[in-house]
Amino acid sequence: MIRDPRKEIFKVLGEVLLKSEEIKPSQDAKRRVLKKYNLLGTDVDRKITKFFYEIFRRMGIIDKIILKVTGARHVNILDPWFRQAMRIAVYFLVFYPNKEDMNKAKRQLYEWIHYNTHPGAAVMFRKLWEELEEEKEKYLQGFSEWELKYFIPEWYAKRIIQLIGEEEARKLFEYFMRVPKISVRVNILKTTPEEMKEILEKKYKKKVQFGKYLKVILKFDGPFNFDKSEEYQKGMIIVQEEAAALASIFLDPKPGQTVVDMCAAPGGKTEHMAELMRLEGRIYAFDIEDERIKRMKELLKRTGTDKIVKIYKKDARKAPDILGTEIADKVLLDVPCSSDGTLHKNPELRWRLREEKVEELAQLQRELLDAAAELVKPGGEILYCTCTLLKEEDEDNVEWFLKTHKDFELVPLPKNIGSPGFIPGTIRMWPHKEDTIGFFYAKFRKKK
């Protein structure tokens, strides 16, 4: 029970964590809960957002401490309400010992658990809180420097160090600790970047900066209530990072062309390509997740770009069977990947990274590349991109594709954007260098 959400913010925070287990990305879960309590864009929103990022960055360590103190085999077997309360408790007791907030959190969470689950869980929560408060140093033993300082798995730190060296890797990991700015792309069919920048600065009192490479990208500090923004509701701005927007620019679809977006939802790049095509031509958009497709449909309708897009709820590997072969002028392949380039934006990903999943994802990416090769016409182009920094899912797949598809050649991408990839002609966007999410791009052309 939450009587006064502006005063009982730790109950609201607990509900955010609870909803985050159900809805991904976790920022969407946070937004829904804050909207429910009419807190979006308020000072309470700002405070909860701070705690939200802080807890998610440390989630892997927090959950291990919970296992130590409870003796449970896995956190998921704990009562969901109790689990969230313990996560907040560990954060305050171990990482943020602010006495005033600690006392409020202890009182509010005890009541929150008592009301929503078995009273015994609330009693256990109070008992474990007191035990943690007395012996927190004991529970921090056994963690590596990378886990405690940068809140990332040790195997991941070693892989990045192997790629760019320890000094550069630490700069990257420091960047991953930041709370990101809000990044939006201006819909050029409805307004101009200059006009939108002026609106954001005068109407919403935001200090706005253009993207490093794209003027259609505008960045500013949160919070921002998109639900109450007339400009967002009218499709004048789209939430998108500069690195993601560059993918459509590199592919460069033209009016009248046929384009396939193979892993399209939630639709930011699909919408962007429709803008670049001036609503002339056809885009076939594939995805398999209902919720993401729903968001894509809403975005396309809101921006007025839906009339040239046909959506298929199908595995993109089946696209040649559905559409036929050699039908596309351009193919965008933004593949499912480890997504570690977004760690500052999606903090829950830190502890979902699995070393054993990398090769599995690389195999899926190669199967999607095979399908893309069938779809594109002679003379047509494929843009392969990821939001991972791991070489196995980036340059290694480029090498594999060029070896197994002799009818394709690599098209060099601009040298004045981002950093060179480890294969000449490819591009990497390093978050700490470009102030955006991490991205990799490679462009292929089918020989005539």
C-alpha positions as CSV (number, residue, x, y, z in Angstrom):
1,M,0.0,0.0,0.0
2,I,1.4,3.4,-1.0
3,R,-0.6,6.3,0.6
4,D,1.5,9.2,-0.3
5,P,4.0,8.4,-3.2
6,R,5.8,11.7,-2.8
7,K,6.8,10.8,0.8
8,E,6.9,7.0,0.5
9,I,9.5,7.0,-2.3
10,F,11.2,3.8,-1.2
11,K,7.9,1.9,-1.6
12,V,7.7,3.4,-5.1
13,L,11.3,2.3,-5.7
14,G,10.4,-1.2,-4.6
15,E,7.5,-1.3,-7.1
16,V,9.9,0.0,-9.9
17,L,12.3,-2.9,-9.2
18,L,9.4,-5.4,-9.1
19,K,7.9,-4.1,-12.4
20,S,11.4,-4.2,-13.9
21,E,11.4,-8.0,-13.6
22,E,8.4,-8.1,-15.8
23,I,9.0,-5.4,-18.3
24,K,12.2,-4.7,-20.4
25,P,13.9,-2.4,-20.8
26,S,13.8,-1.5,-17.1
27,Q,13.6,2.2,-17.9
28,D,10.1,1.5,-19.4
29,A,9.1,-0.2,-16.2
30,K,10.3,2.8,-14.2
31,R,8.4,5.2,-16.4
32,R,5.2,3.2,-16.1
33,V,5.3,3.1,-12.3
34,L,6.1,6.8,-12.0
35,K,3.3,7.6,-14.4
36,K,0.9,5.6,-12.3
37,Y,1.7,7.8,-9.3
38,N,1.9,11.0,-11.3
39,L,5.6,11.5,-10.5
40,L,7.0,11.8,-14.0
41,G,9.2,14.9,-14.4
42,T,9.1,15.8,-10.7
43,D,11.9,16.0,-8.1
44,V,10.8,12.6,-6.8
45,D,11.3,11.2,-10.3
46,R,14.9,12.5,-10.2
47,K,15.6,11.0,-6.8
48,I,14.1,7.6,-7.7
49,T,16.0,7.6,-11.0
50,K,19.3,8.1,-9.2
51,F,18.6,5.1,-6.9
52,F,17.3,3.1,-9.8
53,Y,20.6,3.4,-11.7
54,E,22.7,3.0,-8.6
55,I,21.0,-0.3,-7.6
56,F,20.9,-1.8,-11.1
57,R,24.6,-1.1,-11.6
58,R,25.4,-3.1,-8.5
59,M,22.7,-5.7,-8.9
60,G,25.0,-8.7,-9.4
61,I,26.9,-7.8,-6.2
62,I,23.7,-7.0,-4.3
63,D,22.2,-10.4,-5.2
64,K,25.3,-12.3,-4.2
65,I,25.2,-10.5,-0.8
66,I,21.5,-11.4,-0.4
67,L,22.4,-15.1,-1.1
68,K,25.1,-14.9,1.6
69,V,22.9,-13.3,4.2
70,T,19.7,-15.4,3.5
71,G,21.4,-18.7,2.7
72,A,19.1,-19.1,-0.4
73,R,20.4,-21.0,-3.4
74,H,19.1,-18.3,-5.9
75,V,17.5,-14.9,-5.4
76,N,14.5,-15.9,-7.6
77,I,13.2,-18.4,-5.1
78,L,12.7,-15.5,-2.6
79,D,9.3,-13.8,-2.4
80,P,9.3,-11.1,-5.1
81,W,8.4,-8.3,-2.7
82,F,10.9,-9.4,-0.1
83,R,13.6,-9.7,-2.9
84,Q,13.1,-6.1,-3.9
85,A,13.1,-4.8,-0.3
86,M,16.4,-6.7,0.3
87,R,18.0,-5.2,-2.8
88,I,17.2,-1.7,-1.6
89,A,18.4,-2.6,1.9
90,V,21.7,-3.9,0.7
91,Y,22.2,-0.8,-1.4
92,F,21.6,1.5,1.5
93,L,23.5,-0.5,4.1
94,V,26.6,-1.4,2.0
95,F,26.9,1.3,-0.7
96,Y,25.0,4.4,0.4
97,P,24.9,4.7,4.2
98,N,22.9,7.9,4.3
99,K,21.3,7.7,7.8
100,E,18.2,9.7,7.0
101,D,17.3,7.7,3.9
102,M,18.3,4.4,5.6
103,N,15.8,5.0,8.4
104,K,13.0,6.0,6.0
105,A,13.7,3.0,3.7
106,K,13.7,0.5,6.6
107,R,10.4,1.8,8.0
108,Q,8.7,2.1,4.6
109,L,9.9,-1.3,3.2
110,Y,8.9,-3.1,6.4
111,E,5.4,-1.8,6.0
112,W,5.4,-2.5,2.2
113,I,6.4,-6.2,2.7
114,H,3.9,-6.6,5.6
115,Y,1.0,-5.3,3.5
116,N,1.8,-7.1,0.3
117,T,3.1,-10.5,1.4
118,H,3.3,-12.7,4.6
119,P,3.9,-10.8,7.8
120,G,6.7,-13.3,8.6
121,A,8.6,-11.9,5.6
122,A,8.6,-8.4,7.1
123,V,9.9,-9.8,10.4
124,M,12.7,-11.6,8.5
125,F,13.5,-8.4,6.6
126,R,14.0,-6.4,9.8
127,K,16.2,-9.2,11.3
128,L,18.4,-9.4,8.2
129,W,18.6,-5.6,8.0
130,E,20.1,-5.5,11.5
131,E,22.5,-8.3,10.7
132,L,23.8,-6.6,7.6
133,E,24.2,-3.3,9.4
134,E,26.5,-5.0,11.9
135,E,28.6,-7.1,9.6
136,K,28.5,-5.5,6.1
137,E,32.3,-5.7,5.6
138,K,32.1,-9.5,5.9
139,Y,29.6,-9.7,3.0
140,L,31.9,-7.6,0.7
141,Q,34.7,-10.2,0.7
142,G,35.4,-12.3,-2.4
143,F,34.6,-9.8,-5.1
144,S,37.1,-8.7,-7.8
145,E,38.2,-5.1,-8.3
146,W,36.2,-4.9,-11.6
147,E,33.0,-6.0,-9.8
148,L,33.4,-3.6,-6.9
149,K,34.8,-0.5,-8.7
150,Y,33.1,-0.7,-12.0
151,F,30.2,-3.1,-11.4
152,I,31.0,-5.4,-14.4
153,P,31.7,-9.1,-14.6
154,E,35.4,-9.9,-14.5
155,W,35.4,-11.9,-17.7
156,Y,33.9,-8.9,-19.6
157,A,36.6,-6.6,-18.2
158,K,39.3,-8.9,-19.4
159,R,37.9,-9.1,-22.9
160,I,37.7,-5.3,-23.3
161,I,41.2,-4.9,-21.8
162,Q,42.5,-7.4,-24.4
163,L,40.9,-5.3,-27.2
164,I,42.0,-1.7,-26.1
165,G,44.4,-2.0,-23.2
166,E,43.8,-1.4,-19.5
167,E,44.1,2.4,-19.5
168,E,41.5,2.9,-22.3
169,A,39.3,0.2,-20.8
170,R,39.2,2.0,-17.4
171,K,38.0,5.2,-19.2
172,L,35.2,3.2,-20.9
173,F,34.2,1.6,-17.6
174,E,34.2,5.0,-15.9
175,Y,31.8,6.2,-18.7
176,F,29.5,3.3,-18.0
177,M,29.1,4.7,-14.5
178,R,27.3,7.9,-15.7
179,V,23.6,8.6,-15.8
180,P,23.0,9.2,-19.5
181,K,21.6,12.3,-21.1
182,I,18.2,12.0,-22.9
183,S,18.8,11.8,-26.6
184,V,16.1,12.5,-29.2
185,R,16.1,12.6,-33.0
186,V,14.1,15.3,-34.8
187,N,11.5,14.2,-37.3
188,I,12.6,16.1,-40.4
189,L,9.2,15.6,-42.0
190,K,7.6,17.7,-39.3
191,T,10.1,20.3,-38.1
192,T,13.8,21.3,-38.1
193,P,16.5,20.6,-35.5
194,E,16.9,24.4,-34.9
195,E,13.2,24.8,-34.2
196,M,13.0,21.9,-31.9
197,K,16.1,23.0,-30.0
198,E,14.5,26.4,-29.4
199,I,11.2,24.7,-28.2
200,L,13.1,22.5,-25.8
201,E,15.1,25.4,-24.4
202,K,12.3,27.9,-24.1
203,K,9.2,25.8,-23.3
204,Y,10.9,23.0,-21.2
205,K,13.9,25.0,-19.9
206,K,16.4,22.5,-21.1
207,K,20.0,23.1,-22.0
208,V,20.2,21.4,-25.4
209,Q,23.2,20.3,-27.4
210,F,23.3,18.9,-31.0
211,G,24.8,15.5,-31.6
212,K,28.5,15.2,-32.3
213,Y,27.9,14.1,-35.9
214,L,24.2,14.6,-36.6
215,K,22.3,17.8,-36.1
216,V,19.0,16.0,-35.9
217,I,20.1,14.5,-32.6
218,L,19.4,16.7,-29.5
219,K,20.7,15.9,-26.1
220,F,19.7,17.2,-22.7
221,D,19.5,16.2,-19.0
222,G,16.5,14.5,-17.6
223,P,14.0,14.1,-16.3
224,F,11.5,14.7,-19.2
225,N,7.9,13.7,-19.2
226,F,7.3,12.4,-22.8
227,D,3.7,11.6,-22.0
228,K,2.9,15.3,-21.5
229,S,5.1,16.5,-24.3
230,E,3.0,17.8,-27.2
231,E,6.0,17.6,-29.5
232,Y,6.6,13.9,-28.7
233,Q,2.9,13.0,-29.0
234,K,2.8,14.6,-32.5
235,G,5.8,12.6,-33.6
236,M,8.2,15.6,-33.9
237,I,10.8,13.9,-31.8
238,I,11.8,10.2,-31.5
239,V,13.8,8.8,-28.6
240,Q,17.0,7.6,-30.2
241,E,20.8,7.6,-29.6
242,E,23.1,9.2,-32.1
243,A,24.9,5.9,-32.7
244,A,21.6,4.2,-33.6
245,A,20.6,7.1,-35.9
246,L,23.9,6.8,-37.8
247,A,23.0,3.3,-39.0
248,S,20.2,4.6,-41.2
249,I,22.5,7.4,-42.5
250,F,25.2,4.9,-43.4
251,L,22.7,2.6,-45.2
252,D,21.4,5.7,-47.1
253,P,18.1,4.4,-48.4
254,K,16.7,6.5,-51.3
255,P,13.1,7.5,-52.2
256,G,11.4,4.8,-54.2
257,Q,13.7,2.0,-53.0
258,T,12.7,-1.4,-51.4
259,V,14.3,-1.8,-48.0
260,V,14.2,-4.7,-45.5
261,D,14.7,-4.0,-41.8
262,M,15.4,-7.4,-40.5
263,C,15.3,-6.9,-36.7
264,A,13.2,-3.8,-36.7
265,A,11.3,-3.3,-33.4
266,P,10.9,-1.0,-31.5
267,G,11.2,0.8,-34.8
268,G,13.5,3.8,-34.4
269,K,15.6,2.9,-37.4
270,T,12.6,1.9,-39.5
271,E,11.0,5.2,-38.9
272,H,14.2,7.1,-39.6
273,M,14.6,5.3,-43.0
274,A,11.0,6.2,-43.9
275,E,11.9,9.8,-43.3
276,L,15.1,9.6,-45.4
277,M,13.0,8.0,-48.2
278,R,10.5,10.9,-48.0
279,L,7.7,8.3,-47.6
280,E,8.3,7.0,-51.1
281,G,9.1,3.3,-51.6
282,R,8.5,0.3,-49.3
283,I,10.1,-1.0,-46.1
284,Y,9.5,-4.5,-44.9
285,A,10.0,-4.7,-41.1
286,F,10.6,-8.0,-39.3
287,D,10.5,-8.8,-35.6
288,I,9.2,-11.6,-33.3
289,E,8.4,-9.8,-30.0
290,D,4.8,-8.7,-29.5
291,E,5.5,-5.9,-27.1
292,R,8.3,-4.4,-29.2
293,I,6.1,-4.6,-32.4
294,K,3.3,-2.8,-30.6
295,R,5.7,0.0,-29.7
296,M,6.9,0.1,-33.3
297,K,3.3,0.4,-34.6
298,E,2.7,3.3,-32.2
299,L,5.9,5.1,-33.2
300,L,5.2,4.8,-36.9
301,K,1.6,6.0,-36.5
302,R,2.7,8.9,-34.3
303,T,5.3,10.1,-36.7
304,G,3.2,9.6,-39.8
305,T,5.6,7.1,-41.4
306,D,3.5,4.0,-41.3
307,K,2.1,4.1,-44.8
308,I,5.3,2.8,-46.4
309,V,6.1,0.1,-43.8
310,K,4.7,-3.4,-43.8
311,I,5.4,-5.3,-40.6
312,Y,5.9,-9.1,-40.3
313,K,5.8,-10.8,-37.0
314,K,8.3,-13.4,-38.3
315,D,11.8,-14.6,-37.7
316,A,13.9,-12.6,-40.1
317,R,15.8,-15.7,-41.1
318,K,12.6,-16.6,-42.9
319,A,12.5,-13.3,-44.8
320,P,13.8,-14.7,-48.2
321,D,11.1,-17.4,-48.1
322,I,8.4,-14.7,-47.4
323,L,9.6,-11.9,-49.7
324,G,11.6,-13.8,-52.3
325,T,15.3,-13.5,-53.1
326,E,17.1,-10.5,-54.6
327,I,14.2,-8.1,-53.9
328,A,15.8,-5.4,-51.8
329,D,17.9,-2.4,-52.7
330,K,19.0,-2.0,-49.1
331,V,18.9,-4.3,-46.1
332,L,19.4,-3.1,-42.5
333,L,20.6,-5.8,-40.2
334,D,20.9,-4.5,-36.6
335,V,21.3,-7.9,-35.0
336,P,20.4,-9.2,-31.5
337,C,23.7,-9.0,-29.6
338,S,25.3,-8.8,-26.2
339,S,24.3,-5.1,-26.1
340,D,27.2,-4.2,-23.8
341,G,27.6,-0.9,-25.6
342,T,24.5,0.3,-23.8
343,L,25.6,-0.5,-20.2
344,H,25.3,3.2,-19.0
345,K,21.8,3.4,-20.5
346,N,20.6,-0.1,-19.6
347,P,22.3,-0.9,-16.3
348,E,20.4,-4.2,-15.7
349,L,22.4,-5.7,-18.6
350,R,25.6,-5.6,-16.6
351,W,24.8,-8.8,-14.7
352,R,22.9,-10.5,-17.5
353,L,26.0,-10.6,-19.7
354,R,27.1,-14.2,-20.1
355,E,30.4,-15.3,-21.6
356,E,28.9,-18.5,-22.9
357,K,26.2,-16.6,-24.8
358,V,28.7,-14.8,-27.0
359,E,29.3,-17.6,-29.4
360,E,25.6,-18.5,-29.5
361,L,24.8,-14.9,-30.5
362,A,27.5,-14.9,-33.1
363,Q,26.0,-18.0,-34.7
364,L,22.6,-16.4,-34.8
365,Q,24.1,-13.2,-36.3
366,R,25.7,-15.3,-39.1
367,E,22.4,-17.0,-39.9
368,L,20.8,-13.6,-40.2
369,L,23.7,-12.4,-42.5
370,D,23.0,-15.4,-44.7
371,A,19.4,-14.4,-45.0
372,A,20.3,-10.8,-45.7
373,A,22.6,-12.0,-48.5
374,E,19.7,-13.7,-50.2
375,L,17.4,-10.7,-49.9
376,V,19.6,-8.0,-51.5
377,K,19.7,-7.4,-55.3
378,P,23.0,-7.3,-57.3
379,G,24.4,-3.9,-56.6
380,G,22.3,-3.6,-53.5
381,E,23.8,-3.1,-50.0
382,I,23.6,-4.5,-46.5
383,L,24.5,-2.5,-43.4
384,Y,25.4,-4.9,-40.5
385,C,25.5,-3.2,-37.1
386,T,25.5,-4.2,-33.4
387,C,25.5,-2.4,-30.1
388,T,28.2,-4.7,-28.7
389,L,31.9,-4.0,-28.3
390,L,32.9,-7.7,-28.5
391,K,35.0,-8.5,-31.5
392,E,33.4,-12.0,-31.8
393,E,30.1,-10.3,-32.8
394,D,31.6,-7.5,-34.8
395,E,34.8,-7.9,-36.9
396,D,34.9,-11.7,-36.6
397,N,31.5,-11.9,-38.3
398,V,32.6,-9.5,-41.1
399,E,35.6,-11.7,-41.8
400,W,33.4,-14.8,-41.8
401,F,30.8,-13.1,-44.2
402,L,33.4,-12.0,-46.7
403,K,35.0,-15.5,-46.8
404,T,31.7,-17.3,-47.2
405,H,30.0,-14.9,-49.6
406,K,32.4,-14.2,-52.4
407,D,29.8,-12.2,-54.3
408,F,30.0,-9.4,-51.7
409,E,32.5,-6.7,-51.1
410,L,33.1,-4.4,-48.1
411,V,32.1,-0.8,-48.7
412,P,34.3,1.6,-46.8
413,L,32.4,3.8,-44.3
414,P,33.4,7.5,-43.7
415,K,36.7,8.0,-42.0
416,N,35.6,11.2,-40.2
417,I,33.0,9.5,-38.0
418,G,33.7,7.5,-34.8
419,S,36.8,5.4,-34.6
420,P,38.2,2.9,-37.2
421,G,37.2,-0.7,-36.5
422,F,39.7,-3.5,-36.4
423,I,39.0,-4.1,-40.1
424,P,39.7,-1.1,-42.4
425,G,36.5,0.4,-43.7
426,T,34.4,-0.5,-40.6
427,I,33.5,1.9,-37.8
428,R,33.3,1.6,-34.0
429,M,31.6,4.1,-31.7
430,W,33.3,3.9,-28.3
431,P,30.9,5.4,-25.7
432,H,33.6,7.3,-23.7
433,K,35.0,8.9,-26.9
434,E,31.7,9.7,-28.7
435,D,29.3,10.3,-25.8
436,T,26.7,7.8,-27.1
437,I,26.0,4.1,-26.9
438,G,28.7,1.7,-28.2
439,F,28.1,0.6,-31.8
440,F,29.8,-1.2,-34.7
441,Y,29.0,-0.9,-38.4
442,A,30.1,-2.7,-41.6
443,K,28.6,-2.2,-45.0
444,F,28.5,-4.8,-47.8
445,R,27.6,-4.5,-51.5
446,K,26.5,-7.4,-53.7
447,K,28.6,-7.5,-56.8
448,K,26.8,-7.0,-60.1
